[in-house]
Amino acid sequence: MIRLFTLLLLFFTIACAELPSADNNAIRAALASGRPTLADFGVQDCPPCIKMAPIMEEVSQELAGKANILFIDLTKDKKLGKLYGVQMIPTQIFFNVRGKEVKRHIGFMDKQAILQELMGAGLK
């Protein structure tokens, strides 16, 4: 039992350490950058958020300089959730190159779906 708990704790720590939590300034800068943006709103201990963390990190690395990939930890800043109308987690909001919201999704998203939405938001 202790071994299982240790393994789960290790997995949780690794999975959640992927992307740092963005604040409102980081979101505004991303929206003004002229690049499509994905803002993923969640908390570090929700199962779909944990499952998405390595995917988000991978997409962030692959699209560095082409798209903005942000994670917003709502345990650190609940006001951002209200500001963006987040009612359930995880919620992914896609913004086009002009900073306008073009898609909203609730729940787990796989890498292919994320890339498809970013392409629709203007990813080149």
DSSP file (Angstrom, degrees, kcal/mol; ACC not computed):
  #  RESIDUE AA STRUCTURE BP1 BP2  ACC     N-H-->O    O-->H-N    N-H-->O    O-->H-N    TCO  KAPPA ALPHA  PHI   PSI    X-CA   Y-CA   Z-CA
    1    1 A M     >        0   0    0      0, 0.0     4,-2.4     0, 0.0     5,-0.2   0.000 360.0 360.0 360.0 -43.9    0.0    0.0    0.0
    2    2 A I  H  >  +     0   0    0      1,-0.2     4,-2.5     2,-0.2     5,-0.2   0.889 360.0  52.5 -64.8 -38.5    2.8    2.4    0.9
    3    3 A R  H  > S+     0   0    0      2,-0.2     4,-2.4     1,-0.2    -1,-0.2   0.913 109.5  48.6 -63.4 -43.1    4.6    1.5   -2.4
    4    4 A L  H  > S+     0   0    0      2,-0.2     4,-2.6     1,-0.2     5,-0.2   0.924 111.5  49.9 -62.4 -44.9    1.5    2.3   -4.4
    5    5 A F  H  X S+     0   0    0     -4,-2.4     4,-2.6     1,-0.2    -2,-0.2   0.914 110.6  50.2 -60.0 -43.1    1.0    5.6   -2.6
    6    6 A T  H  X S+     0   0    0     -4,-2.5     4,-2.4     2,-0.2    -2,-0.2   0.912 111.3  48.3 -62.4 -43.5    4.7    6.5   -3.3
    7    7 A L  H  X S+     0   0    0     -4,-2.4     4,-2.6     2,-0.2    -2,-0.2   0.909 112.4  48.3 -63.8 -42.6    4.3    5.7   -7.0
    8    8 A L  H  X S+     0   0    0     -4,-2.6     4,-2.8     2,-0.2    -2,-0.2   0.908 111.8  49.6 -64.7 -41.2    1.1    7.7   -7.2
    9    9 A L  H  X S+     0   0    0     -4,-2.6     4,-2.5     2,-0.2    -2,-0.2   0.908 111.5  49.0 -63.8 -42.2    2.7   10.7   -5.4
   10   10 A L  H  X S+     0   0    0     -4,-2.4     4,-2.5     2,-0.2     5,-0.2   0.932 112.9  47.2 -62.7 -46.2    5.7   10.5   -7.8
   11   11 A F  H  X S+     0   0    0     -4,-2.6     4,-3.0     1,-0.2     5,-0.3   0.930 112.5  50.1 -60.2 -46.0    3.4   10.4  -10.8
   12   12 A F  H  X S+     0   0    0     -4,-2.8     4,-2.1     1,-0.2    -2,-0.2   0.914 111.6  48.1 -59.5 -44.7    1.4   13.3   -9.5
   13   13 A T  H  X S+     0   0    0     -4,-2.5     4,-0.9     2,-0.2    -1,-0.2   0.915 115.5  43.7 -64.4 -44.5    4.5   15.3   -8.9
   14   14 A I  H >< S+     0   0    0     -4,-2.5     3,-0.5     1,-0.2    -2,-0.2   0.938 115.4  48.0 -66.8 -47.0    6.0   14.7  -12.3
   15   15 A A  H >< S+     0   0    0     -4,-3.0     3,-0.7     1,-0.2    -2,-0.2   0.857 114.2  45.7 -64.8 -35.8    2.7   15.2  -14.2
   16   16 A C  H 3< S+     0   0    0     -4,-2.1    -1,-0.2    -5,-0.3    -2,-0.2   0.630 100.0  68.0 -85.2 -12.7    1.9   18.4  -12.4
   17   17 A A  T << S+     0   0    0     -4,-0.9    -1,-0.2    -3,-0.5    -2,-0.2   0.375  75.2  96.0 -87.2   6.9    5.3   20.0  -12.7
   18   18 A E  S <  S+     0   0    0     -3,-0.7    -1,-0.2     1,-0.2    -2,-0.1   0.986  88.7  16.9 -65.2 -67.5    5.0   20.3  -16.5
   19   19 A L  S    S-     0   0    0     -3,-0.2    -1,-0.2    51,-0.0     3,-0.1  -0.899  79.4-123.5-111.3 135.1    3.8   23.9  -17.1
   20   20 A P        -     0   0    0      0, 0.0    51,-0.7     0, 0.0     2,-0.3  -0.377  40.2 -93.6 -69.6 156.2    4.0   26.7  -14.6
   21   21 A S  B     -a   71   0A   0     49,-0.1    51,-0.3    51,-0.1     2,-0.2  -0.542  40.6-138.3 -73.2 130.9    0.7   28.4  -13.7
   22   22 A A        -     0   0    0     49,-3.2    51,-0.2    -2,-0.3     2,-0.2  -0.596  12.5-148.7 -87.8 150.2    0.1   31.5  -15.8
   23   23 A D     >  -     0   0    0     -2,-0.2     4,-2.0    49,-0.1     3,-0.2  -0.509  37.2 -88.3-107.0-178.5   -1.3   34.7  -14.4
   24   24 A N  H  > S+     0   0    0      1,-0.2     4,-2.7     2,-0.2     5,-0.2   0.852 126.2  55.2 -61.9 -35.8   -3.5   37.4  -16.0
   25   25 A N  H  > S+     0   0    0      1,-0.2     4,-2.3     2,-0.2    -1,-0.2   0.906 107.9  48.9 -63.4 -41.1   -0.4   39.3  -17.2
   26   26 A A  H  > S+     0   0    0      2,-0.2     4,-2.2     1,-0.2    -2,-0.2   0.885 111.6  49.8 -66.0 -38.3    0.9   36.2  -19.0
   27   27 A I  H  X S+     0   0    0     -4,-2.0     4,-2.5     2,-0.2    -2,-0.2   0.947 111.5  47.9 -65.2 -47.5   -2.6   35.6  -20.6
   28   28 A R  H  X S+     0   0    0     -4,-2.7     4,-1.4     1,-0.2    -2,-0.2   0.901 111.9  49.9 -61.0 -41.0   -2.8   39.2  -21.8
   29   29 A A  H  < S+     0   0    0     -4,-2.3     4,-0.4     1,-0.2    -1,-0.2   0.905 111.2  49.5 -63.7 -41.4    0.7   39.1  -23.2
   30   30 A A  H ><>S+     0   0    0     -4,-2.2     3,-1.2     1,-0.2     5,-0.6   0.912 109.8  50.6 -63.4 -42.6   -0.1   35.9  -25.0
   31   31 A L  H 3<5S+     0   0    0     -4,-2.5     3,-0.4     1,-0.3    -1,-0.2   0.771 112.3  47.3 -68.7 -24.9   -3.3   37.3  -26.5
   32   32 A A  T 3<5S+     0   0    0     -4,-1.4    -1,-0.3    -5,-0.2    -2,-0.2   0.430  90.6  87.0 -91.9   0.1   -1.4   40.4  -27.8
   33   33 A S  T < 5S-     0   0    0     -3,-1.2    -1,-0.2    -4,-0.4    -2,-0.1   0.634  95.9-120.8 -79.0 -14.5    1.4   38.3  -29.3
   34   34 A G  T   5S+     0   0    0     -3,-0.4    63,-0.1     1,-0.3    64,-0.1   0.610  79.6 108.6  81.5  10.9   -0.2   37.7  -32.7
   35   35 A R  S   <S-     0   0    0     -5,-0.6    -1,-0.3    61,-0.2    -2,-0.2  -0.893  79.9 -97.9-117.0 150.0    0.0   33.9  -32.1
   36   36 A P        -     0   0    0      0, 0.0    32,-2.7     0, 0.0     2,-0.4  -0.358  44.4-152.4 -62.3 149.1   -2.8   31.5  -31.4
   37   37 A T  E     -bC  68  95A   0     58,-2.2    58,-2.9    30,-0.2     2,-0.5  -0.979  17.7-161.6-132.4 137.5   -3.2   30.7  -27.7
   38   38 A L  E     -bC  69  94A   0     30,-2.9    32,-3.1    -2,-0.4     2,-0.6  -0.983   9.5-169.3-113.9 120.4   -4.5   27.8  -25.7
   39   39 A A  E     -bC  70  93A   0     54,-2.8    54,-2.6    -2,-0.5     2,-0.7  -0.951   5.5-163.5-109.5 114.6   -5.4   28.7  -22.1
   40   40 A D  E     -bC  71  92A   0     30,-3.0    32,-3.1    -2,-0.6     2,-0.5  -0.883   4.1-161.1-102.8 113.9   -6.0   25.5  -20.1
   41   41 A F  E     +bC  72  91A   0     50,-3.4    50,-2.2    -2,-0.7     2,-0.3  -0.831  37.7 104.1 -98.2 126.1   -7.9   26.2  -16.8
   42   42 A G  E     -b   73   0A   0     30,-2.4    32,-3.3    -2,-0.5    33,-0.3  -0.884  60.7 -95.2-167.4-161.8   -7.7   23.5  -14.2
   43   43 A V    >   -     0   0    0     -2,-0.3     3,-1.2    30,-0.2     6,-0.1  -0.949  32.7-115.7-135.6 157.3   -6.1   22.4  -10.9
   44   44 A Q  T 3  S+     0   0    0     -2,-0.3     9,-0.1     1,-0.2   -27,-0.0   0.624 108.4  50.7 -74.0 -11.2   -3.1   20.2  -10.4
   45   45 A D  T 3  S+     0   0    0      4,-0.1    -1,-0.2   -29,-0.0   -33,-0.0   0.319  78.2 107.4-111.5  11.6   -5.0   17.4   -8.7
   46   46 A C  S <> S-     0   0    0     -3,-1.2     4,-2.5     1,-0.1     3,-0.3  -0.746  71.6-129.3 -86.6 136.0   -7.9   16.7  -11.1
   47   47 A P  H  > S+     0   0    0      0, 0.0     4,-2.3     0, 0.0     5,-0.2   0.879 106.6  46.9 -54.1 -46.3   -7.4   13.5  -13.0
   48   48 A P  H  > S+     0   0    0      0, 0.0     4,-1.9     0, 0.0    61,-0.2   0.884 112.7  51.5 -64.5 -33.5   -8.0   14.9  -16.5
   49   49 A C  H  > S+     0   0    0     -3,-0.3     4,-1.5     2,-0.2    -5,-0.1   0.916 110.3  48.5 -65.3 -42.7   -5.6   17.8  -15.7
   50   50 A I  H  < S+     0   0    0     -4,-2.5     3,-0.2     1,-0.2    -1,-0.2   0.911 111.9  49.3 -62.1 -43.1   -3.0   15.4  -14.6
   51   51 A K  H  < S+     0   0    0     -4,-2.3     4,-0.5    -5,-0.2    -1,-0.2   0.842 113.5  46.7 -66.4 -33.7   -3.5   13.3  -17.8
   52   52 A M  H  X S+     0   0    0     -4,-1.9     4,-2.9    -5,-0.2     3,-0.3   0.718  89.8  85.3 -81.6 -21.2   -3.2   16.4  -20.0
   53   53 A A  H  X S+     0   0    0     -4,-1.5     4,-2.2     1,-0.2     5,-0.2   0.892  92.6  42.8 -53.1 -50.5   -0.1   17.9  -18.3
   54   54 A P  H  > S+     0   0    0      0, 0.0     4,-2.3     0, 0.0    -1,-0.2   0.853 114.6  52.2 -67.6 -30.2    2.5   16.0  -20.3
   55   55 A I  H  > S+     0   0    0     -4,-0.5     4,-2.7    -3,-0.3     5,-0.2   0.931 109.6  48.8 -66.2 -45.7    0.5   16.6  -23.5
   56   56 A M  H  X S+     0   0    0     -4,-2.9     4,-2.5     1,-0.2    -1,-0.2   0.907 112.0  49.0 -60.7 -42.6    0.4   20.3  -22.8
   57   57 A E  H  X S+     0   0    0     -4,-2.2     4,-2.4    -5,-0.3    -1,-0.2   0.923 111.7  49.0 -63.8 -44.4    4.1   20.4  -22.2
   58   58 A E  H  X S+     0   0    0     -4,-2.3     4,-2.6     2,-0.2    -2,-0.2   0.931 113.4  45.7 -61.3 -47.0    4.8   18.5  -25.4
   59   59 A V  H  X S+     0   0    0     -4,-2.7     4,-2.3     1,-0.2    -1,-0.2   0.900 111.3  54.1 -63.5 -40.6    2.7   20.8  -27.5
   60   60 A S  H  < S+     0   0    0     -4,-2.5    -2,-0.2    -5,-0.2    -1,-0.2   0.914 112.1  43.5 -59.9 -44.1    4.2   23.8  -25.8
   61   61 A Q  H >< S+     0   0    0     -4,-2.4     3,-1.0     1,-0.2    -2,-0.2   0.917 114.6  49.2 -68.5 -43.6    7.7   22.6  -26.7
   62   62 A E  H 3< S+     0   0    0     -4,-2.6    -2,-0.2     1,-0.2    -1,-0.2   0.842 118.8  38.4 -65.4 -33.9    6.8   21.6  -30.3
   63   63 A L  T >X S+     0   0    0     -4,-2.3     3,-2.9    -5,-0.2     4,-2.1   0.159  78.3 149.4-106.6  18.4    5.1   24.9  -31.0
   64   64 A A  T <4 S+     0   0    0     -3,-1.0     4,-0.1     1,-0.3    -3,-0.1  -0.311  77.7  12.0 -54.9 127.4    7.4   27.3  -29.2
   65   65 A G  T 34 S+     0   0    0      2,-0.4    -1,-0.3     1,-0.1     3,-0.1   0.304 124.8  66.0  85.5  -8.6    7.4   30.6  -31.0
   66   66 A K  T <4 S+     0   0    0     -3,-2.9     2,-0.3     1,-0.4    58,-0.2   0.672 110.2   8.4-112.8 -29.1    4.4   29.6  -33.1
   67   67 A A     <  -     0   0    0     -4,-2.1     2,-0.5   -32,-0.2    -2,-0.4  -0.977  68.4-120.6-150.1 156.8    1.6   29.3  -30.4
   68   68 A N  E     - b   0  37A   0    -32,-2.7   -30,-2.9    -2,-0.3     2,-0.5  -0.903  22.5-170.2-103.7 127.7    1.1   30.1  -26.7
   69   69 A I  E     + b   0  38A   0     -2,-0.5     2,-0.4   -32,-0.2   -30,-0.2  -0.970  13.5 177.7-120.2 115.3    0.2   27.2  -24.4
   70   70 A L  E     - b   0  39A   0    -32,-3.1   -30,-3.0    -2,-0.5     2,-0.5  -0.916  20.6-157.7-122.4 143.5   -0.8   28.3  -20.9
   71   71 A F  E     -ab  21  40A   0    -51,-0.7   -49,-3.2    -2,-0.4     2,-0.6  -0.985   9.4-161.6-115.5 129.5   -2.0   26.4  -17.9
   72   72 A I  E     - b   0  41A   0    -32,-3.1   -30,-2.4    -2,-0.5     2,-0.9  -0.940   8.5-150.3-114.1 111.8   -3.9   28.4  -15.3
   73   73 A D  E >>  - b   0  42A   0     -2,-0.6     3,-1.5   -51,-0.2     4,-1.2  -0.713   4.6-161.4 -82.7 108.1   -4.1   26.8  -11.9
   74   74 A L  T 34 S+     0   0    0    -32,-3.3   -31,-0.2    -2,-0.9    -1,-0.2   0.613  86.2  66.6 -71.6 -11.7   -7.4   27.9  -10.4
   75   75 A T  T 34 S+     0   0    0    -33,-0.3    -1,-0.3     1,-0.2     3,-0.2   0.757 107.0  43.0 -75.2 -22.7   -6.3   27.0   -6.9
   76   76 A K  T <4 S+     0   0    0     -3,-1.5    -2,-0.2     1,-0.2     2,-0.2   0.745 132.6  16.3 -90.3 -26.9   -3.7   29.8   -7.2
   77   77 A D    >X  +     0   0    0     -4,-1.2     4,-0.8     1,-0.1     3,-0.7  -0.625  58.2 169.6-151.0  84.7   -6.0   32.4   -8.9
   78   78 A K  H 3> S+     0   0    0      1,-0.2     4,-1.6    -3,-0.2     3,-0.3   0.771  76.9  68.8 -67.7 -26.3   -9.8   31.7   -8.7
   79   79 A K  H 3> S+     0   0    0      1,-0.2     4,-2.9     2,-0.2    -1,-0.2   0.854  93.3  57.8 -63.1 -34.5  -10.5   35.2  -10.0
   80   80 A L  H <> S+     0   0    0     -3,-0.7     4,-2.1     1,-0.2    -1,-0.2   0.883 102.5  54.4 -64.0 -37.2   -9.1   34.3  -13.4
   81   81 A G  H  <>S+     0   0    0     -4,-0.8     5,-3.0    -3,-0.3    -1,-0.2   0.924 112.1  43.3 -60.6 -44.3  -11.6   31.4  -13.6
   82   82 A K  H ><5S+     0   0    0     -4,-1.6     3,-1.3     3,-0.2    -2,-0.2   0.914 110.6  55.8 -67.0 -42.8  -14.5   33.9  -13.0
   83   83 A L  H 3<5S+     0   0    0     -4,-2.9    -2,-0.2     1,-0.3    -1,-0.2   0.867 115.0  38.7 -57.9 -38.2  -13.0   36.4  -15.4
   84   84 A Y  T 3<5S-     0   0    0     -4,-2.1    -1,-0.3    -5,-0.2    -2,-0.2   0.289 114.2-114.5 -98.6   9.8  -12.9   33.9  -18.2
   85   85 A G  T < 5 +     0   0    0     -3,-1.3     2,-0.5     1,-0.2    -3,-0.2   0.804  50.7 170.7  67.5  31.4  -16.3   32.3  -17.3
   86   86 A V      < +     0   0    0     -5,-3.0    -1,-0.2    -6,-0.2     3,-0.1  -0.636  10.4 164.6 -78.3 124.6  -14.8   28.9  -16.4
   87   87 A Q        +     0   0    0     -2,-0.5     2,-0.3     1,-0.3    -1,-0.2   0.650  63.6  25.7-112.7 -24.4  -17.5   26.7  -14.7
   88   88 A M  S    S-     0   0    0    -47,-0.0    -1,-0.3    19,-0.0   -47,-0.1  -0.944  87.9 -86.8-136.9 157.9  -15.9   23.3  -14.9
   89   89 A I  S    S+     0   0    0     -2,-0.3   -47,-0.2     1,-0.2     2,-0.1  -0.927  97.5  29.9-123.6 150.6  -12.4   21.9  -15.1
   90   90 A P  S    S+     0   0    0      0, 0.0    17,-3.2     0, 0.0     2,-0.4   0.618  74.6 170.0 -75.8 149.7  -10.5   21.4  -17.1
   91   91 A T  E     -CD  41 106A   0    -50,-2.2   -50,-3.4    15,-0.2     2,-0.5  -0.996  16.6-159.2-123.2 127.2  -11.6   24.0  -19.6
   92   92 A Q  E     -CD  40 105A   0     13,-2.9    13,-2.6    -2,-0.4     2,-0.5  -0.920   5.4-167.7-106.4 129.1   -9.5   24.8  -22.6
   93   93 A I  E     -CD  39 104A   0    -54,-2.6   -54,-2.8    -2,-0.5     2,-0.4  -0.975   6.0-156.5-117.8 125.6  -10.1   28.2  -24.3
   94   94 A F  E     -CD  38 103A   0      9,-2.8     8,-3.0    -2,-0.5     9,-1.4  -0.857   7.6-167.4-103.1 133.5   -8.6   28.7  -27.8
   95   95 A F  E     -CD  37 101A   0    -58,-2.9   -58,-2.2    -2,-0.4     6,-0.2  -0.940  15.5-130.1-119.5 141.4   -7.9   32.2  -29.0
   96   96 A N    >   -     0   0    0      4,-2.6     3,-2.0    -2,-0.4    26,-0.2  -0.097  42.8 -82.4 -79.5-174.8   -7.0   33.2  -32.5
   97   97 A V  T 3  S+     0   0    0     24,-0.9   -63,-0.2     1,-0.3    -1,-0.1   0.662 130.4  55.9 -66.4 -15.7   -4.1   35.4  -33.6
   98   98 A R  T 3  S-     0   0    0      2,-0.2    -1,-0.3   -64,-0.1     3,-0.1   0.413 120.0-107.8 -93.8   0.6   -6.1   38.5  -32.8
   99   99 A G  S <  S+     0   0    0     -3,-2.0     2,-0.4     1,-0.3    -2,-0.1   0.631  74.0 138.7  84.1  13.8   -6.7   37.4  -29.2
  100  100 A K        -     0   0    0    -69,-0.1    -4,-2.6     1,-0.0    -1,-0.3  -0.773  60.1-111.7 -95.7 135.0  -10.4   36.6  -29.8
  101  101 A E  E     +D   95   0A   0     -2,-0.4    -6,-0.3    -6,-0.2     3,-0.1  -0.447  41.9 165.8 -63.4 129.7  -11.9   33.4  -28.3
  102  102 A V  E     +     0   0A   0     -8,-3.0     2,-0.3     1,-0.4    -7,-0.2   0.537  60.4  17.7-121.6 -14.7  -12.7   31.0  -31.1
  103  103 A K  E     -D   94   0A   0     -9,-1.4    -9,-2.8     2,-0.0     2,-0.4  -0.978  52.5-167.2-159.8 144.7  -13.4   27.7  -29.2
  104  104 A R  E     -D   93   0A   0     -2,-0.3     2,-0.4   -11,-0.2   -11,-0.2  -1.000  11.7-179.4-134.9 134.7  -14.1   26.4  -25.7
  105  105 A H  E     -D   92   0A   0    -13,-2.6   -13,-2.9    -2,-0.4     2,-0.5  -0.990  14.1-152.0-135.7 142.5  -13.9   22.8  -24.6
  106  106 A I  E     +D   91   0A   0     -2,-0.4   -15,-0.2   -15,-0.2     2,-0.2  -0.965  60.5  15.4-116.4 129.7  -14.5   21.2  -21.2
  107  107 A G  S    S-     0   0    0    -17,-3.2   -15,-0.1    -2,-0.5     2,-0.1  -0.553 103.2 -16.0 109.4-173.5  -12.8   18.0  -20.2
  108  108 A F        -     0   0    0     -2,-0.2     2,-0.4   -17,-0.0    -2,-0.1  -0.368  55.1-167.7 -66.7 141.4   -9.7   16.0  -21.4
  109  109 A M        -     0   0    0    -61,-0.2     2,-0.1    -2,-0.1   -54,-0.1  -0.999  12.6-138.6-129.0 134.4   -8.3   16.8  -24.9
  110  110 A D     >  -     0   0    0     -2,-0.4     4,-2.1     1,-0.1     5,-0.2  -0.385  31.9-100.3 -84.9 171.9   -5.8   14.7  -26.7
  111  111 A K  H  > S+     0   0    0      1,-0.2     4,-2.7     2,-0.2     5,-0.2   0.890 119.7  53.1 -60.5 -43.6   -2.9   16.1  -28.6
  112  112 A Q  H  > S+     0   0    0      1,-0.2     4,-2.3     2,-0.2    -1,-0.2   0.907 109.8  48.1 -61.6 -42.3   -4.5   15.7  -32.0
  113  113 A A  H  > S+     0   0    0      2,-0.2     4,-2.2     1,-0.2    -1,-0.2   0.891 111.7  50.5 -65.5 -39.1   -7.6   17.6  -31.0
  114  114 A I  H  X S+     0   0    0     -4,-2.1     4,-2.3     2,-0.2    -2,-0.2   0.943 111.8  47.1 -62.9 -47.9   -5.5   20.4  -29.5
  115  115 A L  H  X S+     0   0    0     -4,-2.7     4,-2.2     1,-0.2    -2,-0.2   0.889 110.3  53.2 -62.1 -39.7   -3.4   20.7  -32.6
  116  116 A Q  H  X S+     0   0    0     -4,-2.3     4,-2.0    -5,-0.2    -1,-0.2   0.918 110.6  46.4 -62.0 -44.1   -6.5   20.7  -34.8
  117  117 A E  H  X S+     0   0    0     -4,-2.2     4,-1.1     2,-0.2    -2,-0.2   0.876 110.9  52.2 -67.9 -36.9   -8.1   23.6  -32.8
  118  118 A L  H  <>S+     0   0    0     -4,-2.3     5,-2.3     2,-0.2     4,-0.3   0.881 107.8  52.2 -66.1 -36.5   -4.8   25.6  -32.8
  119  119 A M  H ><5S+     0   0    0     -4,-2.2     3,-1.5     1,-0.2    -2,-0.2   0.923 108.6  50.7 -62.7 -43.0   -4.7   25.2  -36.6
  120  120 A G  H 3<5S+     0   0    0     -4,-2.0    -1,-0.2     1,-0.3    -2,-0.2   0.747 106.2  56.5 -64.2 -23.5   -8.3   26.5  -36.7
  121  121 A A  T 3<5S-     0   0    0     -4,-1.1   -24,-0.9    -5,-0.1    -1,-0.3   0.429 134.4 -83.6 -90.0   0.2   -7.1   29.5  -34.6
  122  122 A G  T < 5 +     0   0    0     -3,-1.5    -3,-0.2    -4,-0.3     2,-0.2   0.586  67.9 162.6 113.5  11.8   -4.5   30.4  -37.1
  123  123 A L      <       0   0    0     -5,-2.3    -1,-0.2     1,-0.2   -56,-0.1  -0.452 360.0 360.0 -64.2 130.8   -1.4   28.2  -36.4
  124  124 A K              0   0    0    -58,-0.2    -1,-0.2    -2,-0.2    -5,-0.1   0.363 360.0 360.0-112.3 360.0    0.9   28.2  -39.3
